Amino acid sequence: MARYTSSACRQCRREGTKLFLKGEKCYSQKCAVAKRPTPPGQHGQARQRKMSEYGLQLREKQKARRAYGLLETQFKLTYNKATKMKGVTGENLLQLLERRLDNVVYRAGFASSRAQARQLVNHGHFLIDGKKVDIPSYTVKENQVITVKKRSHEVEHFKQVREGSSRIIPKWLSVNADNLTATVSALPARDDVDFALQENMIVEFYSR
């Protein structure tokens, strides 16, 4: 399976905003976007040409895809699923992305980044309603309970999670750090996305 192997910070600099790809580093003064807020490459500091409408739409699509760690085909399939749901396509897309299991694990504070959350899910550390789920793209439903397996409680990473995290938990999740459980108490809303995004441009991009 194809995967991005270069610096994650280059992706944030390319999109001109924090995508929170490096965990705690993104919240510190070491953040690459804070230190070098220009696109990567030798021409990054040069004056940028005015971007076309297509270019703006492409950048918003790339920003969302990179933030959630999806390949192009995965992202397009998610978009196609959003178009078949009732309601506004752009908001449906964001809700589907937020409801991915790897994102829920990250947003609940059980991982420092979505990439780490995806790895933890792949390694089988989580149960959903008591059943093991190791598929990062699994779409969680309202009232489902995500739990760290009892056997995994002694893993050093989860010991640190129980000590607490300063990250803000979204209001659609109820988290018990002591028991390492998270309940989807509601479906995520548009305002729950943790980075700036114009989802209407993504819809326009795919509607060309």
Phi and psi in degrees as a GROMACS rama.xvg file:
@    title "Ramachandran Plot"
@    xaxis  label "Phi"
@    yaxis  label "Psi"
@TYPE xy
-67.8163  147.525  ALA-2
-154.33  155.099  ARG-3
-79.4822  125.917  TYR-4
-116.241  -3.57215  THR-5
-85.5737  -173.69  SER-6
-63.939  130.035  SER-7
-66.0276  -32.8596  ALA-8
-65.0901  -28.0304  CYS-9
-62.7659  -33.5265  ARG-10
-66.7551  -41.1012  GLN-11
-64.2002  -43.7816  CYS-12
-64.8104  -36.3216  ARG-13
-64.5611  -37.2345  ARG-14
-89.5892  -7.77976  GLU-15
72.7199  20.8954  GLY-16
-156.001  159.859  THR-17
-73.1649  127.656  LYS-18
-107.818  1.28283  LEU-19
55.7473  51.2281  PHE-20
-92.0511  -14.3568  LEU-21
-116.16  23.9484  LYS-22
64.7738  -131.611  GLY-23
-63.0336  -25.9943  GLU-24
-59.0799  -33.3494  LYS-25
-66.5522  -22.508  CYS-26
-95.8151  0.32212  TYR-27
-108.056  176.765  SER-28
-71.7153  -8.99572  GLN-29
-82.3196  -4.07246  LYS-30
-56.3809  128.73  CYS-31
-64.5648  -33.7682  ALA-32
-67.5294  -37.3989  VAL-33
-70.1926  -37.5782  ALA-34
-79.7626  -39.6406  LYS-35
-136.868  83.0823  ARG-36
-78.8537  32.4652  PRO-37
-118.144  154.995  THR-38
-59.7261  151.757  PRO-39
-70.2377  163.244  PRO-40
103.116  165.263  GLY-41
-69.0629  -18.2787  GLN-42
-103.642  12.2203  HIS-43
-61.9842  -34.0655  GLY-44
-89.1579  -4.86009  GLN-45
-72.4542  156.971  ALA-46
-61.7228  130.275  ARG-47
-86.7946  139.856  GLN-48
-70.1832  155.718  ARG-49
-63.3311  127.23  LYS-50
-80.3807  141.892  MET-51
-72.6954  168.443  SER-52
-60.9402  -40.7317  GLU-53
-61.8158  -42.265  TYR-54
-62.0334  -40.6607  GLY-55
-64.2094  -42.0888  LEU-56
-64.8981  -41.8834  GLN-57
-62.5579  -42.0121  LEU-58
-63.8666  -38.882  ARG-59
-67.4699  -38.4687  GLU-60
-65.9426  -44.2543  LYS-61
-64.9817  -37.3247  GLN-62
-61.3294  -47.4247  LYS-63
-65.8206  -43.6393  ALA-64
-62.4013  -42.7559  ARG-65
-71.7014  -38.3125  ARG-66
-61.6208  -41.8216  ALA-67
-91.0328  -2.90985  TYR-68
72.6027  36.0984  GLY-69
-104.749  146.997  LEU-70
-76.6788  166.068  LEU-71
-58.4301  -44.8662  GLU-72
-64.1746  -41.4414  THR-73
-62.2317  -42.4529  GLN-74
-66.0715  -41.8231  PHE-75
-64.9518  -38.7518  LYS-76
-63.8158  -39.1437  LEU-77
-64.8033  -40.8448  THR-78
-63.0178  -44.2972  TYR-79
-60.3469  -37.6459  ASN-80
-65.4359  -37.7838  LYS-81
-66.0427  -33.8272  ALA-82
-68.5051  -22.2868  THR-83
-91.8245  -3.78042  LYS-84
-89.2718  156.412  MET-85
-72.7528  148.332  LYS-86
105.048  -165.344  GLY-87
-81.2404  125.593  VAL-88
-57.4993  -44.6133  THR-89
-61.7201  -43.4571  GLY-90
-68.9941  -36.1941  GLU-91
-61.8801  -40.872  ASN-92
-61.6529  -47.551  LEU-93
-63.2296  -37.8982  LEU-94
-65.2354  -41.1928  GLN-95
-64.1652  -40.1384  LEU-96
-66.4117  -41.4916  LEU-97
-67.8432  -28.6485  GLU-98
-87.5344  1.26059  ARG-99
-61.4965  141.259  ARG-100
-59.454  -42.2198  LEU-101
-62.5478  -36.5586  ASP-102
-69.752  -39.4111  ASN-103
-62.8631  -42.0693  VAL-104
-60.5595  -42.5388  VAL-105
-65.918  -48.3308  TYR-106
-67.1591  -25.0217  ARG-107
-79.8539  -7.28675  ALA-108
88.5463  10.9495  GLY-109
-83.7418  -6.90826  PHE-110
-147.031  152.955  ALA-111
-84.3434  -14.3948  SER-112
-153.386  165.293  SER-113
-67.9008  -32.2285  ARG-114
-64.889  -43.6813  ALA-115
-65.8875  -39.0208  GLN-116
-60.8411  -41.3935  ALA-117
-62.2139  -39.7785  ARG-118
-67.0189  -42.1757  GLN-119
-63.6927  -39.1163  LEU-120
-66.0833  -44.6471  VAL-121
-59.0298  -32.3937  ASN-122
-82.7572  2.69463  HIS-123
76.4259  32.6682  GLY-124
-84.9445  -7.90324  HIS-125
-120.135  148.125  PHE-126
-117.73  145.546  LEU-127
-119.949  116.36  ILE-128
53.0539  38.6489  ASP-129
86.3083  -1.86436  GLY-130
-114.039  136.216  LYS-131
-65.7867  131.867  LYS-132
-132.411  121.006  VAL-133
-120.713  30.61  ASP-134
-111.288  107.886  ILE-135
-57.0819  -31.2731  PRO-136
-84.2163  0.228308  SER-137
-55.2866  132.792  TYR-138
-93.1677  112.77  THR-139
-73.8594  154.199  VAL-140
-115.312  163.097  LYS-141
-60.6759  138.848  GLU-142
77.0715  -0.410881  ASN-143
-74.4218  149.637  GLN-144
-114.146  123.971  VAL-145
-100.838  126.117  ILE-146
-130.165  140.192  THR-147
-77.5353  131.923  VAL-148
-56.0209  142.584  LYS-149
-53.6935  -41.9979  LYS-150
-64.1794  -23.6588  ARG-151
-87.3826  -8.05017  SER-152
-61.9205  -25.4334  HIS-153
-88.1917  -3.42371  GLU-154
-66.3481  135.855  VAL-155
-54.4023  -39.0629  GLU-156
-58.4604  -46.7055  HIS-157
-74.7035  -24.6115  PHE-158
-62.4731  -40.2318  LYS-159
-68.8855  -36.0165  GLN-160
-61.6952  -40.6929  VAL-161
-65.9627  -23.3847  ARG-162
-72.6969  -12.4415  GLU-163
110.68  156.456  GLY-164
-138.556  146.589  SER-165
-84.6741  -3.62516  SER-166
-68.9796  142.22  ARG-167
-78.6972  126.483  ILE-168
-86.4596  130.812  ILE-169
-62.7534  151.82  PRO-170
-68.2993  -14.3121  LYS-171
-85.7834  0.143135  TRP-172
-119.778  138.003  LEU-173
-111.896  117.524  SER-174
-115.897  133.63  VAL-175
-114.737  98.8892  ASN-176
-66.2126  -32.5539  ALA-177
-64.6341  -41.081  ASP-178
-94.3685  -2.70795  ASN-179
55.1572  52.1559  LEU-180
-128.302  149.924  THR-181
-137.923  131.81  ALA-182
-112.4  132.784  THR-183
-81.0466  91.1898  VAL-184
-77.8653  -17.1202  SER-185
-159.536  169.497  ALA-186
-84.2742  141.577  LEU-187
-62.6842  143.254  PRO-188
-103.706  172.128  ALA-189
-56.0666  -40.7316  ARG-190
-73.9695  -5.00705  ASP-191
-85.3431  -8.56768  ASP-192
-67.3613  134.275  VAL-193
-93.2798  16.8688  ASP-194
-150.176  157.466  PHE-195
-68.9353  129.534  ALA-196
-154.199  137.65  LEU-197
-107.381  89.5425  GLN-198
-66.1828  -22.9881  GLU-199
-63.3255  -31.234  ASN-200
-69.9129  -31.5872  MET-201
-66.7942  -40.9523  ILE-202
-63.0278  -42.3259  VAL-203
-63.8968  -37.3048  GLU-204
-60.4464  -46.9717  PHE-205
-80.3564  -10.3989  TYR-206
-95.8972  4.01371  SER-207
